[in-house]
Amino acid sequence: MDLLPRVLEALPVGIGLFELSNDEFRFRYGNRALARVLMLERMPSDGQPVREVFGRDQQEAIIELFRLVAVSREPQTYFAVAGGRHPAADQILNIDAYPVLAAGRVSYIMVLAEQTDEKLQARQREHLEANRLRQKADHLASLEQAKSEFLRLASHELRAPAAMLGGYLSMIEDESLGPVPERLRPVLPLLKAKAAQINLLANEMVEAARLEDGRLQLKRRRVELRELLRRSLKAAEPNATPAHRLSFDDRIGHQVWVLGDPLRLEIAIGNLLDNAIKYSPAGGEVIAHLSAGDGLATIRVRDQGIGIAAEDMSRLFVRFSRLAPYGDVPGTGLGLYLARELARLHGGDIVAVSKPGKGSEFTLSLPLESAKT
Ligand code: ADP
């Protein structure tokens, strides 16, 4: 009973079967829709080579398509704005070619051909969407550029006045500019701390701007981390309140050497310590722990502060990103970005673990200086 050919005739898509033998594709079967969709003058005859079935403008592409199916043994698609021997400008021809396997090799190619403007619309939609995304990307890129530009300008404009402020305050303090009135004396340390804060901020911005321009070059030498960490803790002390207990767990008991840029390492470590203090407004322990092993030096800074929500972890090291709730804690959102980039320039990294309300732990790892160098 020849039900199958009748079913195939009833389908609204063109169906064709081409046999592959001796490197030639020959027409074996096609329903009427196939001739219509391909705009053929008549149904091809049995055994007609594929080259003769399709119009000249398409035969190369179709043969290529069939070869691709034969080689890849995977379905492939051909898509063209044209039609058979009667090209019509806005007719869309979509041909899906499927491999038919016999004894493990491709013996036939089955073709489904459709003429539809639905696919054209889908294409146009894709096109529009791609354009929209491109525009968005351009917009984001220009915002990024604006941020970089801001960094460059602000850092440039801030640094000189900040340094000058600090310099004059020191001169006032040591009375090189004359005696300091008694009433002014108590506010001097406060002013100096603020000037130092501005200075730090300006430095952070300068470093971040350098990093972006690819101008940041490490000045590496042998650096002893135990001493450097001790120094960083000392520098962070003035930021702590009486409710904080800053401590150094240096049970390691020996020196730890890395090959690094001491100033940049101090910036990274200082940032972790400052954050640990800043983001534990109620005080608590801030512990810096140094260890070494497996070729890595590891500095862990742990606090008992506000912690970080799991969903915020991915934004932690993003430039300018600050997480809620930081209240009136001052900052730019640059510190951790910079710290991690600096660590990575050294071949190391910074990772964080945290529990909201319980505190955070930041781990900075750096490759140990190898024994030979
Ligand atoms: P900021 O200048 O805001 O301190 P950072 O880049 O150093 O910028 O940190 C980014 C954000 O990550 C901070 O605004 C804060 O929300 C969060 N954060 C950093 N360190 C800690 C910490 N120890 N505990 C809780 N949150 C932290």
Boltz pocket constraint, residues with backbone or C-beta under 6 A from the ligand:
constraints:
  - pocket:
      binder: B
      contacts: [[A, 271], [A, 272], [A, 275], [A, 276], [A, 279], [A, 303], [A, 305], [A, 306], [A, 307], [A, 308], [A, 315], [A, 316], [A, 318], [A, 321], [A, 322], [A, 323], [A, 324], [A, 326], [A, 330], [A, 331], [A, 332], [A, 333], [A, 334], [A, 335], [A, 336], [A, 337], [A, 359], [A, 360]]
      max_distance: 6.0
